[in-house]
Amino acid sequence: MSKQSAVNVFDVTAFAEDVERFRVRRGWSKAEMADVCGISLSTFKMFVQGNRPPGLFLVCVLADICDLSLDKYRINEGI
């Protein structure tokens, strides 16, 4: 599977929005959320702003922390 096709099967924007909603509900700053995830603040900011797609490991970490099902973000089940 090419890199581009992998991106096309996952709604990164919706995922980032839900992660950001979770962070706000929790009352965490972006720096606190980044720390919990084990990433830099700049990486977290770029992710939620849509400037950097997360790698698979970060997606899994965020989904676990935020208790999100990745099935919700699937946009092309034919692949």
N, CA, C and O atoms as CSV, one atom per row, in Angstrom:
chain,resi,resn,atom,element,x,y,z
A,1,MET,N,N,0.859,-1.173,0.000
A,1,MET,CA,C,0.000,0.000,0.000
A,1,MET,C,C,0.900,1.228,0.000
A,1,MET,O,O,1.819,1.333,0.813
A,2,SER,N,N,0.638,2.141,-0.900
A,2,SER,CA,C,1.446,3.355,-0.965
A,2,SER,C,C,1.106,4.283,0.192
A,2,SER,O,O,0.057,4.166,0.825
A,3,LYS,N,N,2.023,5.204,0.445
A,3,LYS,CA,C,1.818,6.155,1.538
A,3,LYS,C,C,0.562,6.983,1.310
A,3,LYS,O,O,-0.201,7.218,2.246
A,4,GLN,N,N,0.339,7.427,0.081
A,4,GLN,CA,C,-0.823,8.259,-0.204
A,4,GLN,C,C,-2.127,7.489,0.008
A,4,GLN,O,O,-3.081,8.048,0.548
A,5,SER,N,N,-2.190,6.240,-0.395
A,5,SER,CA,C,-3.429,5.489,-0.210
A,5,SER,C,C,-3.718,5.243,1.264
A,5,SER,O,O,-4.882,5.189,1.663
A,6,ALA,N,N,-2.670,5.092,2.085
A,6,ALA,CA,C,-2.887,4.910,3.522
A,6,ALA,C,C,-3.511,6.166,4.120
A,6,ALA,O,O,-4.384,6.071,4.982
A,7,VAL,N,N,-3.079,7.324,3.679
A,7,VAL,CA,C,-3.647,8.576,4.173
A,7,VAL,C,C,-5.103,8.695,3.767
A,7,VAL,O,O,-5.913,9.234,4.522
A,8,ASN,N,N,-5.444,8.208,2.603
A,8,ASN,CA,C,-6.799,8.328,2.087
A,8,ASN,C,C,-7.811,7.442,2.800
A,8,ASN,O,O,-9.011,7.592,2.567
A,9,VAL,N,N,-7.384,6.540,3.644
A,9,VAL,CA,C,-8.322,5.660,4.330
A,9,VAL,C,C,-8.588,6.081,5.772
A,9,VAL,O,O,-9.347,5.415,6.476
A,10,PHE,N,N,-7.980,7.165,6.217
A,10,PHE,CA,C,-8.102,7.595,7.600
A,10,PHE,C,C,-8.382,9.094,7.640
A,10,PHE,O,O,-7.631,9.883,7.066
A,11,ASP,N,N,-9.453,9.484,8.311
A,11,ASP,CA,C,-9.831,10.897,8.406
A,11,ASP,C,C,-9.043,11.567,9.528
A,11,ASP,O,O,-9.495,11.627,10.672
A,12,VAL,N,N,-7.865,12.067,9.184
A,12,VAL,CA,C,-6.971,12.682,10.157
A,12,VAL,C,C,-7.600,13.934,10.762
A,12,VAL,O,O,-7.432,14.200,11.953
A,13,THR,N,N,-8.318,14.699,9.953
A,13,THR,CA,C,-8.928,15.942,10.440
A,13,THR,C,C,-9.943,15.662,11.543
A,13,THR,O,O,-9.907,16.303,12.594
A,14,ALA,N,N,-10.839,14.723,11.317
A,14,ALA,CA,C,-11.847,14.376,12.330
A,14,ALA,C,C,-11.179,13.810,13.581
A,14,ALA,O,O,-11.600,14.100,14.700
A,15,PHE,N,N,-10.140,13.005,13.386
A,15,PHE,CA,C,-9.413,12.438,14.518
A,15,PHE,C,C,-8.773,13.548,15.348
A,15,PHE,O,O,-8.877,13.545,16.575
A,16,ALA,N,N,-8.114,14.493,14.686
A,16,ALA,CA,C,-7.472,15.616,15.388
A,16,ALA,C,C,-8.501,16.453,16.140
A,16,ALA,O,O,-8.239,16.901,17.257
A,17,GLU,N,N,-9.662,16.667,15.540
A,17,GLU,CA,C,-10.716,17.438,16.205
A,17,GLU,C,C,-11.192,16.738,17.473
A,17,GLU,O,O,-11.410,17.386,18.497
A,18,ASP,N,N,-11.354,15.423,17.410
A,18,ASP,CA,C,-11.794,14.674,18.591
A,18,ASP,C,C,-10.714,14.646,19.677
A,18,ASP,O,O,-11.026,14.716,20.866
A,19,VAL,N,N,-9.466,14.545,19.276
A,19,VAL,CA,C,-8.369,14.593,20.244
A,19,VAL,C,C,-8.355,15.954,20.936
A,19,VAL,O,O,-8.187,16.036,22.153
A,20,GLU,N,N,-8.530,17.011,20.162
A,20,GLU,CA,C,-8.536,18.359,20.725
A,20,GLU,C,C,-9.732,18.554,21.667
A,20,GLU,O,O,-9.592,19.178,22.719
A,21,ARG,N,N,-10.903,18.025,21.300
A,21,ARG,CA,C,-12.070,18.100,22.189
A,21,ARG,C,C,-11.800,17.382,23.507
A,21,ARG,O,O,-12.147,17.878,24.580
A,22,PHE,N,N,-11.183,16.221,23.414
A,22,PHE,CA,C,-10.831,15.464,24.616
A,22,PHE,C,C,-9.909,16.290,25.508
A,22,PHE,O,O,-10.123,16.386,26.716
A,23,ARG,N,N,-8.885,16.883,24.903
A,23,ARG,CA,C,-7.911,17.677,25.662
A,23,ARG,C,C,-8.590,18.830,26.396
A,23,ARG,O,O,-8.318,19.072,27.572
A,24,VAL,N,N,-9.464,19.530,25.703
A,24,VAL,CA,C,-10.161,20.683,26.295
A,24,VAL,C,C,-11.081,20.225,27.423
A,24,VAL,O,O,-11.096,20.832,28.494
A,25,ARG,N,N,-11.849,19.160,27.192
A,25,ARG,CA,C,-12.744,18.628,28.242
A,25,ARG,C,C,-11.957,18.219,29.479
A,25,ARG,O,O,-12.425,18.382,30.606
A,26,ARG,N,N,-10.776,17.695,29.262
A,26,ARG,CA,C,-9.930,17.241,30.370
A,26,ARG,C,C,-9.307,18.413,31.124
A,26,ARG,O,O,-8.853,18.268,32.259
A,27,GLY,N,N,-9.294,19.583,30.468
A,27,GLY,CA,C,-8.692,20.747,31.096
A,27,GLY,C,C,-7.184,20.781,30.979
A,27,GLY,O,O,-6.515,21.490,31.731
A,28,TRP,N,N,-6.633,20.006,30.024
A,28,TRP,CA,C,-5.193,19.944,29.843
A,28,TRP,C,C,-4.744,21.016,28.857
A,28,TRP,O,O,-5.450,21.317,27.895
A,29,SER,N,N,-3.592,21.579,29.097
A,29,SER,CA,C,-2.980,22.466,28.106
A,29,SER,C,C,-2.429,21.598,26.974
A,29,SER,O,O,-2.322,20.380,27.109
A,30,LYS,N,N,-2.088,22.230,25.875
A,30,LYS,CA,C,-1.478,21.476,24.770
A,30,LYS,C,C,-0.152,20.881,25.218
A,30,LYS,O,O,0.208,19.775,24.812
A,31,ALA,N,N,0.570,21.611,26.051
A,31,ALA,CA,C,1.854,21.102,26.561
A,31,ALA,C,C,1.643,19.858,27.429
A,31,ALA,O,O,2.418,18.905,27.345
A,32,GLU,N,N,0.605,19.865,28.255
A,32,GLU,CA,C,0.309,18.695,29.094
A,32,GLU,C,C,-0.077,17.496,28.230
A,32,GLU,O,O,0.357,16.373,28.490
A,33,MET,N,N,-0.886,17.735,27.212
A,33,MET,CA,C,-1.301,16.640,26.325
A,33,MET,C,C,-0.091,16.071,25.589
A,33,MET,O,O,0.057,14.854,25.475
A,34,ALA,N,N,0.762,16.945,25.097
A,34,ALA,CA,C,1.971,16.484,24.409
A,34,ALA,C,C,2.831,15.643,25.341
A,34,ALA,O,O,3.370,14.612,24.938
A,35,ASP,N,N,2.957,16.085,26.581
A,35,ASP,CA,C,3.760,15.364,27.565
A,35,ASP,C,C,3.180,13.979,27.840
A,35,ASP,O,O,3.916,12.995,27.908
A,36,VAL,N,N,1.871,13.907,27.996
A,36,VAL,CA,C,1.214,12.617,28.234
A,36,VAL,C,C,1.458,11.670,27.055
A,36,VAL,O,O,1.618,10.464,27.244
A,37,CYS,N,N,1.486,12.221,25.845
A,37,CYS,CA,C,1.696,11.419,24.632
A,37,CYS,C,C,3.161,11.091,24.387
A,37,CYS,O,O,3.478,10.216,23.582
A,38,GLY,N,N,4.050,11.790,25.076
A,38,GLY,CA,C,5.471,11.547,24.875
A,38,GLY,C,C,6.016,12.197,23.609
A,38,GLY,O,O,6.965,11.694,23.007
A,39,ILE,N,N,5.413,13.318,23.205
A,39,ILE,CA,C,5.869,14.026,22.009
A,39,ILE,C,C,6.130,15.490,22.356
A,39,ILE,O,O,5.749,15.963,23.426
A,40,SER,N,N,6.777,16.189,21.451
A,40,SER,CA,C,7.047,17.602,21.700
A,40,SER,C,C,5.771,18.420,21.523
A,40,SER,O,O,4.837,18.011,20.832
A,41,LEU,N,N,5.759,19.567,22.156
A,41,LEU,CA,C,4.634,20.481,22.019
A,41,LEU,C,C,4.456,20.898,20.568
A,41,LEU,O,O,3.326,20.974,20.084
A,42,SER,N,N,5.546,21.170,19.869
A,42,SER,CA,C,5.432,21.602,18.468
A,42,SER,C,C,4.831,20.499,17.594
A,42,SER,O,O,4.050,20.791,16.689
A,43,THR,N,N,5.180,19.249,17.850
A,43,THR,CA,C,4.595,18.139,17.092
A,43,THR,C,C,3.097,18.053,17.345
A,43,THR,O,O,2.317,17.871,16.410
A,44,PHE,N,N,2.690,18.184,18.609
A,44,PHE,CA,C,1.263,18.125,18.919
A,44,PHE,C,C,0.512,19.276,18.261
A,44,PHE,O,O,-0.555,19.074,17.680
A,45,LYS,N,N,1.063,20.478,18.350
A,45,LYS,CA,C,0.411,21.638,17.735
A,45,LYS,C,C,0.268,21.452,16.227
A,45,LYS,O,O,-0.791,21.734,15.666
A,46,MET,N,N,1.329,20.979,15.567
A,46,MET,CA,C,1.255,20.769,14.112
A,46,MET,C,C,0.189,19.738,13.767
A,46,MET,O,O,-0.508,19.877,12.762
A,47,PHE,N,N,0.059,18.697,14.599
A,47,PHE,CA,C,-0.950,17.671,14.366
A,47,PHE,C,C,-2.361,18.244,14.465
A,47,PHE,O,O,-3.167,18.047,13.556
A,48,VAL,N,N,-2.674,18.950,15.556
A,48,VAL,CA,C,-4.040,19.449,15.726
A,48,VAL,C,C,-4.370,20.572,14.747
A,48,VAL,O,O,-5.542,20.805,14.450
A,49,GLN,N,N,-3.359,21.266,14.247
A,49,GLN,CA,C,-3.589,22.314,13.259
A,49,GLN,C,C,-3.659,21.765,11.836
A,49,GLN,O,O,-3.931,22.508,10.893
A,50,GLY,N,N,-3.415,20.476,11.683
A,50,GLY,CA,C,-3.482,19.856,10.366
A,50,GLY,C,C,-2.239,20.043,9.525
A,50,GLY,O,O,-2.272,19.833,8.313
A,51,ASN,N,N,-1.148,20.435,10.150
A,51,ASN,CA,C,0.092,20.671,9.410
A,51,ASN,C,C,1.039,19.476,9.402
A,51,ASN,O,O,2.062,19.492,8.718
A,52,ARG,N,N,0.694,18.444,10.163
A,52,ARG,CA,C,1.544,17.255,10.219
A,52,ARG,C,C,0.683,16.037,10.517
A,52,ARG,O,O,0.100,15.937,11.597
A,53,PRO,N,N,0.599,15.116,9.574
A,53,PRO,CA,C,-0.170,13.900,9.860
A,53,PRO,C,C,0.575,13.048,10.894
A,53,PRO,O,O,1.802,12.958,10.859
A,54,PRO,N,N,-0.159,12.435,11.797
A,54,PRO,CA,C,0.500,11.617,12.818
A,54,PRO,C,C,0.937,10.279,12.236
A,54,PRO,O,O,0.312,9.759,11.312
A,55,GLY,N,N,1.994,9.739,12.772
A,55,GLY,CA,C,2.397,8.389,12.404
A,55,GLY,C,C,1.488,7.380,13.082
A,55,GLY,O,O,0.709,7.730,13.968
A,56,LEU,N,N,1.591,6.146,12.668
A,56,LEU,CA,C,0.728,5.096,13.211
A,56,LEU,C,C,0.885,4.959,14.723
A,56,LEU,O,O,-0.106,4.785,15.432
A,57,PHE,N,N,2.115,5.034,15.221
A,57,PHE,CA,C,2.326,4.905,16.656
A,57,PHE,C,C,1.596,6.012,17.415
A,57,PHE,O,O,0.934,5.742,18.417
A,58,LEU,N,N,1.712,7.263,16.942
A,58,LEU,CA,C,1.045,8.372,17.618
A,58,LEU,C,C,-0.470,8.234,17.542
A,58,LEU,O,O,-1.167,8.540,18.510
A,59,VAL,N,N,-0.985,7.781,16.412
A,59,VAL,CA,C,-2.427,7.550,16.293
A,59,VAL,C,C,-2.875,6.558,17.365
A,59,VAL,O,O,-3.885,6.775,18.033
A,60,CYS,N,N,-2.134,5.488,17.524
A,60,CYS,CA,C,-2.495,4.471,18.520
A,60,CYS,C,C,-2.404,5.021,19.939
A,60,CYS,O,O,-3.269,4.739,20.768
A,61,VAL,N,N,-1.371,5.796,20.225
A,61,VAL,CA,C,-1.214,6.399,21.557
A,61,VAL,C,C,-2.370,7.348,21.852
A,61,VAL,O,O,-2.977,7.289,22.921
A,62,LEU,N,N,-2.670,8.230,20.886
A,62,LEU,CA,C,-3.756,9.195,21.081
A,62,LEU,C,C,-5.108,8.502,21.228
A,62,LEU,O,O,-5.915,8.883,22.076
A,63,ALA,N,N,-5.354,7.492,20.409
A,63,ALA,CA,C,-6.617,6.767,20.489
A,63,ALA,C,C,-6.768,6.114,21.861
A,63,ALA,O,O,-7.856,6.110,22.436
A,64,ASP,N,N,-5.680,5.566,22.380
A,64,ASP,CA,C,-5.719,4.930,23.690
A,64,ASP,C,C,-5.965,5.958,24.796
A,64,ASP,O,O,-6.817,5.749,25.660
A,65,ILE,N,N,-5.233,7.050,24.772
A,65,ILE,CA,C,-5.380,8.090,25.800
A,65,ILE,C,C,-6.782,8.688,25.781
A,65,ILE,O,O,-7.388,8.913,26.829
A,66,CYS,N,N,-7.286,8.942,24.579
A,66,CYS,CA,C,-8.591,9.615,24.434
A,66,CYS,C,C,-9.758,8.642,24.378
A,66,CYS,O,O,-10.909,9.063,24.265
A,67,ASP,N,N,-9.474,7.337,24.456
A,67,ASP,CA,C,-10.493,6.291,24.382
A,67,ASP,C,C,-11.332,6.438,23.105
A,67,ASP,O,O,-12.562,6.462,23.151
A,68,LEU,N,N,-10.635,6.537,21.968
A,68,LEU,CA,C,-11.294,6.681,20.667
A,68,LEU,C,C,-11.148,5.399,19.869
A,68,LEU,O,O,-10.080,4.787,19.852
A,69,SER,N,N,-12.220,4.997,19.210
A,69,SER,CA,C,-12.175,3.846,18.319
A,69,SER,C,C,-11.722,4.313,16.940
A,69,SER,O,O,-12.324,5.217,16.360
A,70,LEU,N,N,-10.678,3.707,16.420
A,70,LEU,CA,C,-10.159,4.110,15.114
A,70,LEU,C,C,-11.119,3.775,13.978
A,70,LEU,O,O,-11.026,4.359,12.898
A,71,ASP,N,N,-12.032,2.850,14.206
A,71,ASP,CA,C,-13.022,2.518,13.169
A,71,ASP,C,C,-13.843,3.731,12.769
A,71,ASP,O,O,-14.268,3.841,11.619
A,72,LYS,N,N,-14.067,4.631,13.694
A,72,LYS,CA,C,-14.859,5.841,13.430
A,72,LYS,C,C,-14.237,6.713,12.331
A,72,LYS,O,O,-14.952,7.450,11.652
A,73,TYR,N,N,-12.922,6.636,12.151
A,73,TYR,CA,C,-12.204,7.529,11.255
A,73,TYR,C,C,-11.854,6.887,9.917
A,73,TYR,O,O,-11.153,7.486,9.101
A,74,ARG,N,N,-12.330,5.698,9.696
A,74,ARG,CA,C,-12.094,4.986,8.438
A,74,ARG,C,C,-12.966,5.597,7.358
A,74,ARG,O,O,-14.172,5.747,7.552
A,75,ILE,N,N,-12.378,5.952,6.223
A,75,ILE,CA,C,-13.177,6.591,5.175
A,75,ILE,C,C,-13.247,5.802,3.882
A,75,ILE,O,O,-13.970,6.195,2.966
A,76,ASN,N,N,-12.514,4.699,3.780
A,76,ASN,CA,C,-12.588,3.888,2.580
A,76,ASN,C,C,-12.411,2.438,2.956
A,76,ASN,O,O,-11.288,1.946,3.062
A,77,GLU,N,N,-13.519,1.754,3.157
A,77,GLU,CA,C,-13.452,0.376,3.623
A,77,GLU,C,C,-13.060,-0.605,2.531
A,77,GLU,O,O,-12.810,-1.775,2.820
A,78,GLY,N,N,-13.000,-0.149,1.265
A,78,GLY,CA,C,-12.660,-1.027,0.164
A,78,GLY,C,C,-11.190,-1.371,0.073
A,78,GLY,O,O,-10.808,-2.234,-0.718
A,79,ILE,N,N,-10.351,-0.712,0.869
A,79,ILE,CA,C,-8.914,-0.932,0.786
A,79,ILE,C,C,-8.485,-1.849,1.908
A,79,ILE,O,O,-7.302,-2.169,2.025
